[in-house]
């Protein structure tokens, strides 16, 4: 018999270990591919980037080529659409540059094309940029005067701090600028002029580099031009530099449109072309984006057979069911390990669920009032010598009437406490009153009060555990934890030691 009992424990222990491994893997899978988070109400920023292309046709067939966004390690594309009536569209990738190609026949009226992309943050790969070792750059072709100025700038930059790109950036942004820097630029220099000058100087020094065009994601940002940055291969890796501050690294909420010296926009069959960007920010929960994240990660099949693909009504119902096993585990620990006797096995759990619905103090006051009035009525019914079933039925009806009166009074006098009465399970309340009355008659009022108190105490402890929004989120998002709870409950079923409350009985033996 003992061997059989030991084998059962071994099987359950093995099942517990396997369930923990299974739950850990599923949690990792949901976090990695579905974007789940252990924090409740985790929100994800969703950015809408709109590109507005405008130009005037010249009467020839039109071909528009613009750098397009693509999913990267920093951001993922959620959706994209193009508003260009009459245009044929296709995507093209050449030399690592993603471009959107639009073609149509000759037009006469001014053209407006809109390209809209929805992005969300890809936190797993934030700031990770890898690339093979590039070849040595080609030196720019400059006239003798600009070559002499460039050499003078290189000499001046060597005296500054930082790596070579930072030295050039600090030199070109000195305030006030020296005469050598001013002579290297046109009268009115732009971001593009600075980026191109930095690229030329680094190429002369033999440092691989490329110009980067991107967008700073800022809420409600409208009608702006792209920002220029510089990427240089130093220290055996590519580094991104701010051409104004010489700061290294990917700026927060910055999306790269294009790397390289190619034009951001090319228009054939049009003139006076321009491109403007606008950005709008919205917020979505991780649950709302889970299906789309799974699709982007080629994990759509697994998501379709999960509870998170159900309608919201069913999800809200299951969200409460997922917390039940944890409440059951608390009851098992209280009864089998600590040794607290309650009225029924799962009565405290149902009471704690009612307290979650009503709120702690309103629910506790309603429970006390209903039980108090119910015990008085039950004492009156016991004098009538009714049979068991009619007596319990009468108690149920009285509980309903008490709840009705409390609800009406609550509405009439704007008392939230009385209105909470309707959330208590009627049958359970009637059963508690009946059980307490029988215990009162058989074992006295002290034992009856002790059982009611113990049941309320366990219900309160369970309430504070399951009312935590953090715990409810964990149990719903990672519901495979219920399998772990199942094996823990079964293992507790093999526990044959003393309960904690029983140790008091054997205290004199321990002294002897």
N, C-alpha and C positions, 0 to 999 in steps of 0.2 A: 504493500500500500504506500509506504514511504517512497519507494523507488518510482512508483507511478506519479506520486505527487511532485517529486523532484523533476521528473521528465516533463510534466506539465509546465512547471516554472521555467525550465530551460527553453521549451518551445515558445512560451510567451515572451521571455527575455529576448530570444532571437528575433521574434516578430517585432518587438519594440525597436530593436536596433535597425532592422530593415526598414521599418516605417519612418524612423528618424532620417535615414539616408534618403529615402524616397521623398519625404517632405522637404529636406534641404535642397535636393536637386530641383524639385518643382518650383520652390521659391526662387532659386537662382535663375531658372528658365523664365519665369514670369517677369523678373526684374530685368533680365537681359533683353528678351525679345518682345515682351509686351509693355515694357516701360512702367511696371508697377513699382510702388515705393512703400516702405514700411511706415511712412508717416501718413496719417489720415489727411484727406483734402489736399493732397499734393497736386498743385496746379502746374500746367505746362504753358509756356508762352508760345502762341501761334502768331507768326508774322505774315502779313500780306504785303508783298512787294509788287508794285505796279510800275511797269515800264511804259512810258508814253513816247512813241516815235512819231514825229511829224516831218513832212517835207512837201515840196512842190514838184509835181511831175514835169518832165521835159517833153512828153509826148512819145516816149520810147517805152518798150517793155521794161517792167520794173522788177528789180531783184534787191531785196533787203536782207542783209546779213548782220546779225547782232549777237554778241556774246550772251549765252544763256546760262542759267543756273543749273547745277546738278547736285544730287545728294553727295554729301561729303562727310568727313569725320566730325565736322562741327555742327552741321545741320542736315536734316532730312526733308525731302520734298513731300508734302502731304497731298497737294493737288496743284494743278496748273491749267490754265486755259488762255486762249488767244482770241482776241476780238479783232478780226481782220476780214471783213466780208469780201469775197471775191478772190482771196489769196490762197494759193496752195502752200502748205507748210511742211517742212521736214527738218529733222535734227541732223547735225553733222558734227563729227569729232575728228579733228585734225591736229596733230602735234600737241595733244593734251588740251586743246582749246575746244570747248563745247560751244557750238553756234546754232542759232535758229535761222533757217533760210526760208524766206517768204517770196513767192514769185507770182506775177500776174501780168496781164496784157497792159497796153498803154492806157493811162488815165489822164484826165484833164483837170479834175478838181483837186484841191489840197488834200493830202492823205493824213489820216490819223490811225495809228495802230496801237493796240493795247495788249500787253503781255503780262499776265497776272500769275504770281506764284505764291503758294501757301507753304511756309516752312515751320518746322518745330525743332527745338533744341535737341541735339544729339549729345547728351552729357557724357556718354561713355567714351567718346573719342575727342573730347574738347581739347583743342590746342595741339593735337598730334599731327605733325606734317612730316611725311617721309618722301624721299625722292632719291633716285640713283645719283652717284657722283657725276656732276656735269663736266663737259669738256671746258678747256680754257676759252674765255670769251674772245671774240674778235675785237680788235681795237678800232675805235671809231675813226672815221675819216674827217679830219679837221684841217682848216687852212693853217698857215704858219703862225698867224697872230693868235688864233684860239689855242693852238698847240702850246705856244709859249705861255699863255695865261694859265692853261691847264697844268703845266709843269710847275708854275709858281704856286698855284693852289695846292698841289701835292706837297710841296715843300712846307707850306704854312700848316697844312693839316697834320703833318708828322709831329708837330709840337703840341698837339692837343691830346686829351685823354680818350681812352676807349679803343675799341677795335677800329679797323680801317673804315667801315661804313659809318660808324658813329663819329669818327673824326671829321669826315667830309660833311656830314649832316650838321654838326655843330659849327663848322666853318661857314657853311652857306647860310646859316640862320643867325649869325652874329648880329648883335644890335649895339651900335650902328654898324652896318656892313662896311668893310674896307673897300678901297677903290678897285682892287683886283677882282673881288667877288662881283661888284657892280658891272664891271666891264665884261664879265662872262655871261651875263643875262641880258635879255631885252629890257627896254625901259619899264614895261609893266610885266613882271614875271608872274606866272601862274603855278599851281601845284604841278601841272604837267611839265612845265619848264624846269622846276626844281628836280623832279623825278628823273627827267632825261639827263640833266646835268650830272646828277649823282651816278647814274648808270654809265655815263661816258667816263667819268673820273675813275670809277671802280674797274671798268674795262681796261683802261690804260695801265692800272696797277695789276691787272691779271686776275682780278677777283670775279668769279662767276656771279652774275646778278640778273635780275629781271624785274620789270615794273609790274606792280600789282594794282589792279583797280577793284574797288570794293565799296560796300555800303555799310554805314554805321546804322544799326537798327535802333531807331529812336521812335517812341510812340508819337503818332499823328504827325510825322515828318512828311512834308509835302513839297513837291517840285524842287528837287535839288539835283546837283551833279554828283557823279561818283567821286569817292576819295581816292587819292593816290598814295601808295606805300611802296616800299622797296624791299625785295627779298634778295639776300646775298648768301653765298655758300661760304661760311667761315666756321672754323672749328669742327670740320668734318660733318657739318649738317647745315641745312637751310635755316636761316633766321629771318624773321620779318621785322622790319624797322619802320618806325614812324618818322616820316621825312621832316617833321617839324620839331619833335622833341628828342629824337634818337632813341626812344624807348624800344626795347626789344620784346617781341612776343605778339601773339594774336590779341588785339583789343577785345574787350568784352562785347558780345553781341555785334560782331563784325562778320559780314558775309563776303567772301571773295567772288567777284564776278569773272575776273580774267587775269591770267598770268601771262606776261610777255609783252612785246611791243606792238602787237597787232592792234588795229583800230577797234574800238568798242562797237562802232556802227559803220557799216558800209552800205551805201545806197547807189544802185545803178539805175539810171532812168529818172533821177530826181535831183533836186538841188535845194540849198538852204535847209539841209536836214538837221534835226536836233533830237536829243534823247533826254528825257527827264524821268526822275524816279520819285515815287512816293511810298511811304511805309505806314502801315496801320497795325497796331498790336491788339490781339484778343487773347483770352485765357480759356483753357479747356482742362478738364480733369484728366488724370491718367487713365481712368476707366473709359472715358469717352474716346480716347485715342488708342486704346489697347488693340482694337481690331485692325486699325490702319497700320499701327506699328508692326503687328504680326504679319500683315500682308507684305509690307516692305521688307521684312526679314525672311520671307518665304516660309512662314509658319502659320499660314491662314487655316490649314486643315485642323490643327490642334485647337485653335481658338474657336472654331465653329462648333466643336463638341464640348465647350465649357459652359458653365453657368453664366458667364459674363456676356454671352451672345444671346441670352434670353431677353424678352421684353422687361422693361423696368419694373412692372408690377410683380412679375415672378421673381425678379432679383431682390426686390425689397422684402418679399416673403421669405426667401431663402436666407437673406441676411440675418433675420432673426433666428431661423432654424440653426444656422451655423454656430450661434453662441450657446445653444442648448447643451452640447457635449461638455463645454467648459463648466457650465453651471452644474451639470451632473457630477463632474469630477470633484467639484468643491463639496457637494453633498456627501459623496463617498468618503472623502477625507475626513469630513466632520463626524460622520457616523462610525466608520470602521477603524480609523486611526486615532482620532481624538476621543470618540466615544460619547458624543452629544446625542441624546435621544430626542427625536422630533416626532411630531404628529404626522405619520405617514412618511414614505420615502422621499417623494418629490414635491411635497407640499411647500417647503421653503423655496424651492426653485420657482414654482408658479407664483408665489407671493413676491419674490424678487423681480420677476418679469413684470408683474403688475405695478411695482414701485417704480420701475423704469418708465412706464407709461404715464404714471400719475405725478411723478416727482417724489422725492424722498419724504419730506415733512407732510405734504398733503395726503400722500398715500398712507403714511404711518398713522396719522390722526384718524383717517377714515376707517382703517383696519381696526383700530382700537375701539372706535364708536360702534361699528357693526358687531364686533365680537362681544362687547359689553352688553348691548341691547339684546343680541341674539341669545346670550346665556340666561338673561332674565326671562325671556319668552320661553326658552327651553325648560327652565325650572317650572314655569307655570304649566307647560304641556305635560310634564312628567306626572303631575297630580291627576291627570285625566286617564292614566293607564291605557294610552293608545298603543296599538301594535307598531312594530319597528318601521315598516315601510310608510304607513300613513304619517307617523311622527316625523320622520326625516323629510317627507314631502311637505309637511306643514312648515318645517323649519326653512326649507328652500323658498317657499312662498313668502314667509315673513322676511327673509333676507332680501328678496326682490322688492318687497314693499318698503323696507328700510332704505334701500338704494334709491327708490323712486322719490321718497320724501326728501332725502338728503340732496338729490339732484335738483328738485324743485326749489328747495330752500336756497341752494347754492346759486341758482339762476336769479331768484327773486332778490336776494341780498348781495349779489355779485361776489359770492364766496367761492374761490377756486377749490378750496378744500372739499366742500360738499360735492361739487361737480365731479370730483375725481372718483367718487364711489362706483360709478358705472364701469370702471376698468377692472374691478376685482372679479375673479372667477366665482360665479355664484355657487356652483356645486361644491367647490373646494371650501368656500366660506361656511356653507351649511354643514359640510362634513367636519370641519374644525369645531364648530359649535357643538355638534352631536358628540364627537369624540371627547371634547373637554367636559361635557356634561356627564358622560358615562364615567370618566376618570374621577370626576368630583364625587359622584355617588359611591364609587367603589373604593377609591384610595384617598379621598379627602381633597379639600380645596388647594392644599399646598402642592400636591403632586400635579393637579390639573393646571395650576398656575405655572408650575415649573415647565411642563410640556409646552404650554403656549409660549412662554418666554424663550425656551430653547429654539422653538420653530421660528419665532420672530428674529432671534439673534442670528441664526444661520441664514435666514432670508436677507438680513441687513448686510452680512458679510458677503453673500453672493451678489447682492445688489451693487456694492461698491466695486466689485470685480467686473461684472458684465456691463455696468453703466459707463465704463471708461470708453470714450470714443476711439482711443488708440487701440484697445484690446478688441473692440468690435470690428475695427478695420482690419486688423491682423487676421482674425478668425474668418473673415469673409474673403479677403483678397488671397490668403494662403490657406484655403479650407482643407488642404491635405493634412493640416495639423490635427484634424479630428481623428485621423487614423492613429496618430501617436497617442492621443487621449484614450482611444479605445483600448489599446494594449496596456496603458497604464492602469485603467480601470480593471481590466481582467487580472493584471498582476496583483493589484490590491485585493482582489478576490481570493488570492492564495495566502494572504497575510493571516497568520494564526497567533500573533503575539498579543501582548496586553495593550489595551487602549490607554491613552494618556490619563483619562479620568479615572481609570481603575488602579493606577499606581498608588493613589491615596489610600485605597483599601489595604494595600500590602505594605504600607510604610512601617507599621510596628514590626513586621517580620524582618524588614531591612535593618532596623535598629538592633534587633536581637542578633 
